[in-house]
């Protein structure tokens, strides 16, 4: 069953007097539990597609359904709630909150949910920090961490709410190859253990060997799909 | 602590230097506001507590005979009885006679206008407390204050001593108007030179209350105004004043006595057109001239009484009665008319215009004031004169002045009673406080407006710098209202802490300023207490100012905060500085 369903999605951006067609009728179905990669060169529309799937951008035309819910029909509050409860984000630049330490960054989405008790929060954060191997750095601020460590924090933060889907936009772009591999391995492991759907974009061919499914995007259109690479 | 508040505080600490400068600005503004406010409250406190309440008490009951300028309560005991009946003893600190008069003092080759105040205290302890609390002795001995070894012992200030060129045990010649209107000249002996704790009081000559009464012509049972010092004047003064006012409702003006061995009673009609018309319509004149009888010195006698006394219009008779203070008094009248005895007044009545009797009545209060034969259902009852006129209570000094002006227009000899509190009498001083506070707040609002423009700009800058963060938290799932709240809290926390710091610094600055002694005799000295600036924190005003500043900060922060909340997550994530 598809956890993400993208139908005839178009996204146009006005640029001066012209219009940039970032996505031109994309159709995509991503099954639950996938480790799904979107590849393509810079400017091909990878990030736009991820943003639209992540409900932080709206399509000009077409529909997107997340876990059976059509996002284009939701208002801002409902969309924000959907992002909080069903989606997790990993950004290329990590995007941690600089004034919070590792622990606080990871617990942040849980606190926003306001549904968990202190004990539950503590257990969940502890487990995820351990899973990303940062027990020794729990009280460090992001500025005191390396790039790889920061991305691990971002992964833990994305997973802490137990979301259906994690969207990662070029998660290894700012990391060296060794760290990139360890991060991807971690994501893959978590995909297997937590059964979370991972969708990530990349233009790094090295990364692709971790993907279970791959689609290629070029000039805003899906051009090639490959299933079960590994 | 809530997540949003925690984030706000952390973000505030992130920009330490920038927020510190802003905080200093807000704290400075708050400090100025606190100092200015405390100064005006302190100043009014000095004026009200040390000047107004010392001079007039918290609550004053005064009687003014006719259109005169002096105050006389003819039956002090009765009025004091009303006061004590109305106010429970635990609420009264002191009831004193307000004995004060303006006069001219002549010292050694120098003269000055002075205010003479009589000090009345019931016990030696009260007197002792008054001297020690109120004065700083320079030379002399307070014990001589009531001594009969000196002619009119007086306490003067150093300033007054210089002005009149007199020293200890020197003689001051004083000329003051008496309650009778005559000018009294006496010799005072300086027994102490002492400065009052408020320099406003330095123009006052303090004499023993009993001697001032003697000097001004008050008899022992009389007084000027009676002033009450209350334990909690702010809460109780107006209430008790209203109750006393109700209790002071005047009785009929009635005097029982005799004329040539025949019992007789005097009743008076009011000296106004309506009353005269009623008399004209009700009373049947048998002999004499009604018009003359209705005039301000008009006298009418009942036919039966006139026959018994064999009196005709134009004849004189002497009315004798026992006064309340056990002396007999006789007054001569001339009959203008004789009226039929079967009318409403009874057959032994002398019916006079109130203007003919008020002065006599007040000066020689009758013993019997209750046994008048006339009843309330009589047509004439409503136009009969009363023992005094009770003036309406006033809300403020302006109303009081207007009432005084209006009363002055009516020529009368009737005593007017008035009950007022210092809050009404000194309402202009209280207005002065309001005006000062308004000026302060306006000045500070301008200051805060400038400071808060800084806050707004800083916040706009902060929003710009943190755009990507806003995008991140929005993407993660923070609602718009929480983003807005996060920025609002930053400003409000900064403002709260800065205001608290401002209050604290203000208190320290006031403490320091309060230690500086100003040796000045200028008009400014009125607002000094013990030669020092006096500040009084006004928590209510401080709280309202704080709320006002918070509102201003809230409004200023709202727009940048709303802008931050409205940022599109995708645009914000794309943002690069």
Interface residues (C-beta under 8 A of the other chain):
Chain A: X51 X54 X56 X57 X76 X77 X80 X81 X83 X84 X85 X89 X91 X93 X95 X96 X97 X98 X99 X100 X108 X109 X111 X112 X113 X157 X161
Chain B: X3 X7 X10 X11 X13 X14 X468 X469 X471 X472 X473 X474 X475 X476 X477 X478 X479 X480 X482 X569 X570 X573
